[in-house]
Structure formats: structure tokens, C-alpha cells
């Protein structure tokens, strides 16, 4: 009810997340800022594309007030990609983070950001706002990028994760991969190795599920025991926290994963 009253968007609803019932029952949500339409049209994503308006300048304060009303100890903020904005929305992210710090100083903040077209100045704006975790998803293996993530670049996304680490080593980095799009096992291992080299701390691995008939079809459903094996492999490789399973998504029980890493 509070989310509806605030007029805010959540990725839980916009991306048709399979975990929406679990998260809402626990009073958690992942806020989607910068509107509900993306400038890109990734072939796996259910979010609409083609932004029609500038971001709501009051949105950072609305998010902060809602976080406070919900009493959240841990919050995830993500966004659509806004290539139409000069800074890709970096200032909007920073303002949202600052407002949450002001309204709820004890709340841990995780952000899941776009690639800002490789602009380090935009990335630095987010880093300087001091979230606890900065996530950016690779989503799939390099070979499948043209079909799965047109407009994105694997090396650019990987470089973003490394750059966050170099800018501020007190901020944990996070990334993830959807499985079942046609990738080979060795390609998955190569991506995990690339992420370790980029100093990525947290990892999620989940099953791709086709959101509607216009999106890419599932090539393979990965069994739970294979997800478990991948989790063990990733842990052995050096990730500080790993969530791996058919319904795992970037923000699913993000706070739990963060707390386990801090123990």
C-alpha cells in the first residue's frame, strides 16, 4: 500500500520478477528510479523501452521517505538505462543515495547501475555518494551479447566493476549472470574468472525465464544441483558472497547475502 501511495516504480513489478511474493511478504522491494522506460531494448527484459519524460526531480526524496516509512534496514535502488540523459542518470542516483542517508542513516544501500556508456565521471558521481554496494550485471557471456544485450559491451561492463574497486575499495562490487540462454559451461567459468580479476565481491547466478513471447526463448533449464555446483565453484574462486539458484535475481535477498559476507 505504501508503495502505491508513493507513486514509485519497483523492478519487482516492471521486470515481472518471480520472487515478488517472497519479497513483498517480507516488506522489501527494489526501487526503480529514472522512470519505467529504458532507452535500450535488451532481448531478455520485460521493462518497456522508449523514455517519454525527464526524471521526476522529487523522486529521490520520495524514495527516501518511503524507505523510512517502511523501516528498511537494507534497500536496493536500480534504474532503467537512460542514454538520453547527459550523465546517464548518475546525479539522480547520487541524490537518491544522499537523501536515504539523511532520512535513514542506518539503512544499508545497494545500487544496481547501468554502464553510463563508459563515462568514468558519471560513475565517480555515484561512487562518491557512498552506497555500501555497487552492482552492475554482466547478464550473459561475451559471445551472446549481440543477441541478448544489443547496445551493451562486455568489456565496458567488466571495466566498470574494476573501476568502482579502484575508486573506492570500501564499496563492495556485485554482478550476475542469467543462465539458460545458450551459454556453454566453460564460457560461464571464463566470465567468473573475469569477474574475480575485476575484484568483484558478490555474485548471483539465476535461471533466465522468458517474460513474454516477444523476448528470447529459454534454451535450457538448469537443474538445482548444477546451480549448487556453480555456487561451490564460485566460492572456491574467491567470491565473498554467492547466491545461485533457479529463481535468484540480483536483488533477491540482497541484504542477507551482504550480511553473510560481513560475518
C-alpha positions as CSV (number, residue, x, y, z in Angstrom):
1,X,0.0,0.0,0.0
2,X,2.8,2.4,0.9
3,X,4.5,1.8,-2.5
4,X,1.2,2.5,-4.3
5,X,0.7,5.7,-2.3
6,X,4.2,7.0,-3.1
7,X,3.7,6.5,-6.9
8,X,7.2,4.9,-7.1
9,X,8.2,2.1,-9.5
10,X,9.7,-1.2,-8.4
11,X,11.7,-3.5,-10.6
12,X,9.8,-6.3,-8.8
13,X,6.7,-5.3,-10.9
14,X,8.2,-3.8,-14.0
15,X,10.6,-6.8,-14.7
16,X,8.0,-9.4,-13.7
17,X,10.3,-10.8,-11.0
18,X,9.4,-14.4,-9.9
19,X,10.3,-13.5,-6.3
20,X,7.8,-10.6,-5.9
21,X,5.6,-12.6,-3.5
22,X,8.6,-13.6,-1.3
23,X,10.0,-10.0,-1.1
24,X,6.7,-8.2,-0.6
25,X,5.7,-10.6,2.2
26,X,8.9,-9.6,4.0
27,X,8.3,-5.9,3.4
28,X,11.2,-5.4,1.0
29,X,11.3,-4.1,-2.5
30,X,13.8,-2.9,-5.1
31,X,13.1,0.7,-6.2
32,X,13.3,1.5,-9.9
33,X,14.3,5.1,-10.5
34,X,14.6,7.4,-13.6
35,X,11.2,6.3,-14.9
36,X,9.8,3.0,-16.1
37,X,11.0,3.1,-19.7
38,X,14.5,2.2,-20.9
39,X,16.5,3.6,-23.8
40,X,17.8,0.2,-24.7
41,X,15.8,-2.9,-25.7
42,X,17.7,-5.9,-24.2
43,X,16.1,-9.1,-25.6
44,X,15.7,-10.7,-22.2
45,X,14.0,-7.8,-20.3
46,X,10.3,-7.1,-19.8
47,X,10.8,-3.4,-19.0
48,X,9.3,-1.1,-21.6
49,X,11.7,1.0,-23.7
50,X,11.5,4.5,-25.1
51,X,11.5,7.1,-22.3
52,X,8.8,9.8,-22.7
53,X,9.7,12.2,-20.0
54,X,12.5,13.6,-17.9
55,X,13.1,12.0,-14.5
56,X,11.0,13.2,-11.6
57,X,13.1,15.7,-9.6
58,X,11.2,14.8,-6.5
59,X,11.8,11.1,-6.8
60,X,15.0,10.9,-4.6
61,X,13.1,12.4,-1.7
62,X,10.1,10.2,-2.3
63,X,12.3,7.1,-2.3
64,X,14.0,8.2,0.9
65,X,10.7,8.9,2.7
66,X,9.3,5.6,1.6
67,X,12.4,3.7,2.8
68,X,11.9,5.5,6.2
69,X,8.2,4.7,6.4
70,X,8.9,1.0,5.5
71,X,11.7,0.9,8.1
72,X,14.1,-0.9,5.8
73,X,17.5,-2.0,7.1
74,X,18.6,-2.7,3.6
75,X,17.4,-1.2,0.3
76,X,18.2,-1.8,-3.3
77,X,18.0,1.0,-5.9
78,X,18.2,0.3,-9.6
79,X,17.1,2.0,-12.7
80,X,16.3,1.8,-16.4
81,X,19.1,2.8,-18.7
82,X,18.8,6.5,-19.7
83,X,21.3,7.1,-22.6
84,X,19.2,10.2,-23.4
85,X,20.5,12.0,-20.3
86,X,23.9,13.7,-20.3
87,X,25.2,11.8,-17.3
88,X,23.0,8.7,-17.8
89,X,21.2,9.5,-14.5
90,X,24.3,9.4,-12.3
91,X,23.3,12.6,-10.4
92,X,19.8,11.2,-9.8
93,X,21.3,8.1,-8.3
94,X,23.6,10.2,-6.1
95,X,20.8,12.4,-4.9
96,X,18.7,9.3,-4.0
97,X,21.5,7.8,-2.0
98,X,22.2,11.1,-0.2
99,X,18.5,11.5,0.7
100,X,18.3,8.0,2.1
101,X,21.5,8.6,4.1
102,X,19.8,11.7,5.5
103,X,16.4,10.2,6.3
104,X,17.6,6.7,7.4
105,X,21.3,6.9,8.3
106,X,21.4,3.3,9.5
107,X,20.0,1.8,6.3
108,X,22.4,-0.1,4.1
109,X,22.2,0.9,0.4
110,X,22.9,-1.2,-2.6
111,X,22.6,0.2,-6.1
112,X,22.4,-1.6,-9.4
113,X,23.5,0.8,-12.0
114,X,23.7,1.0,-15.9
115,X,27.0,1.3,-17.6
116,X,26.7,5.1,-18.2
117,X,28.2,4.4,-21.6
118,X,31.6,4.0,-20.0
119,X,31.7,7.6,-18.6
120,X,34.0,7.5,-15.5
121,X,32.9,10.9,-14.4
122,X,29.3,9.7,-14.1
123,X,30.4,6.6,-12.3
124,X,32.5,8.6,-9.9
125,X,29.4,10.7,-9.0
126,X,27.7,7.5,-7.8
127,X,30.8,6.2,-6.0
128,X,31.3,9.5,-4.1
129,X,27.7,9.2,-2.8
130,X,29.0,6.2,-0.8
131,X,26.5,3.4,-1.2
132,X,27.5,0.1,0.5
133,X,27.3,-2.0,-2.6
134,X,27.5,-1.0,-6.3
135,X,26.2,-3.7,-8.7
136,X,26.3,-3.9,-12.4
137,X,25.2,-7.1,-14.1
138,X,27.1,-8.8,-17.0
139,X,23.9,-10.8,-17.6
140,X,25.4,-13.3,-20.1
141,X,28.6,-14.5,-21.7
142,X,30.5,-12.3,-24.3
143,X,29.5,-14.4,-27.3
144,X,25.8,-13.8,-26.7
145,X,26.0,-10.1,-26.2
146,X,24.9,-9.1,-29.7
147,X,21.7,-11.2,-29.4
148,X,21.0,-10.7,-25.7
149,X,22.3,-7.2,-24.9
150,X,22.4,-5.0,-28.0
151,X,23.8,-1.6,-27.1
152,X,25.9,-3.0,-24.2
153,X,29.5,-4.1,-24.3
154,X,31.0,-6.9,-22.2
155,X,34.4,-5.3,-21.8
156,X,32.9,-1.9,-20.8
157,X,30.7,-3.6,-18.2
158,X,33.6,-5.5,-16.8
159,X,35.7,-2.3,-16.7
160,X,33.0,-0.6,-14.7
161,X,33.2,-3.1,-11.9
162,X,37.0,-2.9,-11.8
163,X,36.9,0.9,-11.8
164,X,34.5,1.0,-8.8
165,X,37.0,-1.1,-6.9
166,X,39.9,1.3,-7.9
167,X,37.9,4.4,-7.0
168,X,36.8,3.2,-3.5
169,X,37.8,-0.1,-2.0
170,X,35.3,0.3,0.9
171,X,32.4,-0.2,-1.5
172,X,31.6,-3.8,-2.4
173,X,31.0,-4.7,-6.0
174,X,28.4,-7.1,-7.3
175,X,27.5,-8.7,-10.6
176,X,25.5,-11.6,-12.0
177,X,24.7,-13.8,-14.9
178,X,21.4,-15.4,-16.2
179,X,21.8,-19.0,-17.4
180,X,19.8,-20.8,-20.0
181,X,20.4,-18.5,-22.9
182,X,22.7,-20.9,-24.8
183,X,25.9,-20.4,-23.0
184,X,28.5,-23.2,-22.5
185,X,29.8,-24.2,-19.1
186,X,33.4,-23.1,-20.0
187,X,32.1,-19.7,-21.0
188,X,30.4,-19.4,-17.6
189,X,33.7,-20.2,-15.9
190,X,35.5,-17.7,-18.0
191,X,33.1,-15.0,-17.0
192,X,33.5,-15.8,-13.3
193,X,37.3,-15.7,-13.8
194,X,36.9,-12.2,-15.4
195,X,34.8,-11.0,-12.5
196,X,37.4,-12.2,-10.0
197,X,40.1,-10.4,-11.9
198,X,37.9,-7.3,-11.8
199,X,37.8,-7.6,-8.0
200,X,34.0,-8.4,-7.9
201,X,33.0,-9.3,-4.3
202,X,29.4,-10.6,-4.7
203,X,27.9,-12.8,-7.4
204,X,24.4,-14.0,-8.3
205,X,23.5,-16.8,-10.8
206,X,19.9,-17.4,-11.9
207,X,17.8,-19.0,-14.5
208,X,16.6,-16.9,-17.4
209,X,12.8,-17.0,-17.7
210,X,11.1,-15.7,-20.8
211,X,8.9,-12.8,-19.6
212,X,6.7,-12.8,-22.8
213,X,6.6,-14.1,-26.3
214,X,8.5,-11.2,-27.8
215,X,11.6,-11.9,-25.7
216,X,14.3,-14.6,-26.2
217,X,13.2,-18.1,-25.6
218,X,14.8,-20.3,-23.0
219,X,17.5,-22.6,-24.4
220,X,17.9,-24.8,-21.3
221,X,16.6,-25.1,-17.8
222,X,19.5,-25.6,-15.4
223,X,18.8,-28.1,-12.6
224,X,19.2,-27.1,-9.0
225,X,22.2,-29.3,-8.4
226,X,24.1,-27.6,-11.2
227,X,23.4,-24.2,-9.6
228,X,24.8,-25.6,-6.4
229,X,27.9,-26.8,-8.1
230,X,28.4,-23.4,-9.7
231,X,28.0,-21.8,-6.3
232,X,30.7,-24.0,-4.8
233,X,33.0,-23.3,-7.8
234,X,32.4,-19.6,-7.5
235,X,33.1,-19.7,-3.7
236,X,36.4,-21.6,-4.3
237,X,37.4,-19.0,-6.9
238,X,37.2,-16.3,-4.3
239,X,33.8,-14.5,-4.4
240,X,33.0,-13.3,-0.9
241,X,29.3,-14.0,-1.3
242,X,27.4,-16.1,-3.9
243,X,23.7,-16.6,-4.5
244,X,22.9,-19.3,-7.0
245,X,19.6,-20.9,-7.9
246,X,16.8,-21.0,-10.5
247,X,14.9,-18.0,-9.0
248,X,17.8,-16.0,-7.8
249,X,18.0,-12.4,-9.2
250,X,20.3,-9.5,-8.5
251,X,18.3,-8.0,-5.6
252,X,16.8,-11.2,-4.2
253,X,17.6,-11.4,-0.5
254,X,20.4,-8.9,-1.2
255,X,20.6,-7.9,2.4
256,X,21.0,-11.5,3.6
257,X,23.9,-12.0,1.1
258,X,25.6,-8.8,2.3
259,X,25.3,-9.7,6.0
260,X,26.7,-13.2,5.4
261,X,29.7,-11.6,3.7
262,X,30.2,-9.3,6.7
263,X,30.3,-12.2,9.2
